[in-house]
Amino acid sequence: MSTELEQIWLRVQSELEAAVDDSTYRVWLAPLRSRELDHGTLTVEAPARSCAWVQERFGRLLQTCARAVIGAAITVEFTPGQSQPPLRLRSTARATPNPGAQPIGLAHHTNSAGITPADPPHDTSGNPRFSFQHFVIGDSNRLAHAAALTVAELPGQAYNPLFICGSPGVGKTHLLRAIAGLLHSCNPSLSVRASTGEAFTNEFQLALTNGGMDLFKTRFRDVDVLLVDDVQFLERKARTEEEFFHTFNTLYEAGAQLVLTSDRPPRDLQALEDRLRERFQAGLVADIHPPDFNTRLAILRKRVHHDDIQQLAPGTLEVIACRIALDVRALEGALIRVVAYSSLAGRSLTPELATEVLDGLYPATTPRRRTLADIQTAACRHFGLSPEELLSSSRAARVAWPRQVAMYLARELTDESLPAIGRHFGRRDHTTVIHAVRRAEQKILVDSASRKAVDDLRSALQSTDS
């Protein structure tokens, strides 16, 4: 590569690095290489195993960055580089396949004995909705998505363990399946075990009954990657917790990657043994919040595109996105219900139809949306503060708690992003908002007086005449 092209490519890389988060750049864009610039075409080499996917996901971005550096007439073309050998995690690679390792795929179904059967081998392209390409990224899940993507590309080398937490239906299982799918396509030689807390418990109990502990340990411990969904199911099961503790330690010490999900962060799994909670918190804890309005709308649009839903009147998706705010599965289910009713009744997909179909299941709420200024004014009035005090840098308890409550309600009652909320609260950054929301959530859980204060303020804000 000529010196001139090297300089051009360095500038393009700087544009790319500024356009995406650090993890995305490091995993997907940093490995790209410029091979040729000829007659207005920039040829870029990508690793062979991910070339098509990188082109599909980042091709337009790369074109934009290249044009910003080189000029509007430039065209970017991708070419696959040399294939890289599959990544092996463990120093003692097995010479023969491990008969006890479950093929990639989350086990959710049980047979009549209550034992989860091994999933059959499958190509994850058969269900492309559960991939990274089809995961809609927003402020509520950006950290979890970036961490999951990094773990899938660099298992055992980045965040270990990765603990993803959030309420049901916000995308935790989607990310687990996406990790499994990318591992399957990029590193097919890796042994990946995907299970659930319930399945682990059931298999352990069966192994105790049938004397099959050696096989059970082989199935869960002789793997390169362990993915476990809903680990909160292990709570209050002393012997199962003991076994999972030893399984966790064995895999961690061997350098295997662990990814766990739960409906609560580790600190809130109070019924688990302290030693397990400590290990869950030893890596990266990435939480997922319910999606904001714009993210919900993007999820619906992606589903419409994936299912090739035609003749959708403007405003129909907005009606659905307004009705379902907390659960992505319920959001997609509402879309399916509206589309099915439209097909069966022979009626067009309109906002009026969506309203009619959803009225019974998700009644419309009448309170108007509140602005950040509304929330700040109400908080000052409720707690007896001036606006200057609320937005100040003071950390005194009489100021900090009302500020945290205001940020918490701003997150709940508006569609503003975390950075936008931070800017309106004294030019704070988004991490401060996240911290404030978490502190408010914790205090509400354990202190009834604090919970009542938040409920009263919320009610005041949601009343139509406030």
TAQUIBEL-V891074 format. One line per field, one symbol per residue. phi: phi as a letter, one per 40 degrees, with the letter a starting at -180 (. if undefined). psi: psi as a letter, one per 20 degrees, with the letter a starting at -180 (. if undefined). A space follows every 10 residues. Layout:
phi: ???
psi: ???
This chain:
phi: .ccccdcccc cccccccccb cdcccccbbc ccbcbabafg bccbcbddcb dccccccbdc cccccccccc icccbbbbbc cccccdcbcc cbcccbdccc cccciccbbb cccgbccccc daccccbccc bccbcccacc bccccccccc cccbcgbbba cbbbbicdgb hccdcccccc ccccccbccc cbbbabdccd cccccccccc gbcccccccb bcbcbbbbcf ccccdgbdcc ddccdccdcd ccccgccbbb bacacdcccc cccdccdccc ccbbbbcbcd ccdccdcccc cccccccfcb fccdgccccc cccbbbbccc cccccccccc cccccgbccb dccdccccdc cbdcbcdccc cccdcccccc ccbgbcdccd ccccbcdcbc cdcccccdcc ccbbbccdcc cdccbgfccc cccdcccccc cccccbbccc cccccccccc ccccbc
psi: prhghggghh hghhgghiir rgggghghhh iqqphqoplj popppqphij gggggghjgh ghgghghhgg riiqppqqpp aqqqqqpphq hmpqhqqoii pprpppohqq ahijppqpqq qqpiihmihl rhhjoppahi jggggggggg hhhmpiieoo rpopqrrqji jghghghggg ghghhhmiiq oppparhggg gghghghggj kkhggghghi hlrhpppoql iiiiqknghg ggghghgggg gghijqpppq qqiqqhhimh iqqhhggghh ihcpooqprq qrghggghgg hhhgggjlpr loqpighhgg hhhoihohgh ghhhgggggg ggghikqqnr hggggghihh hnqqphpqqq rhhgggghgg ghilrqhggh jrjpjqhigg ghgggggghh hgirjqrghg gghilklqrh hhgggggghg gghhhiohgg ghgggggggh hiqij.
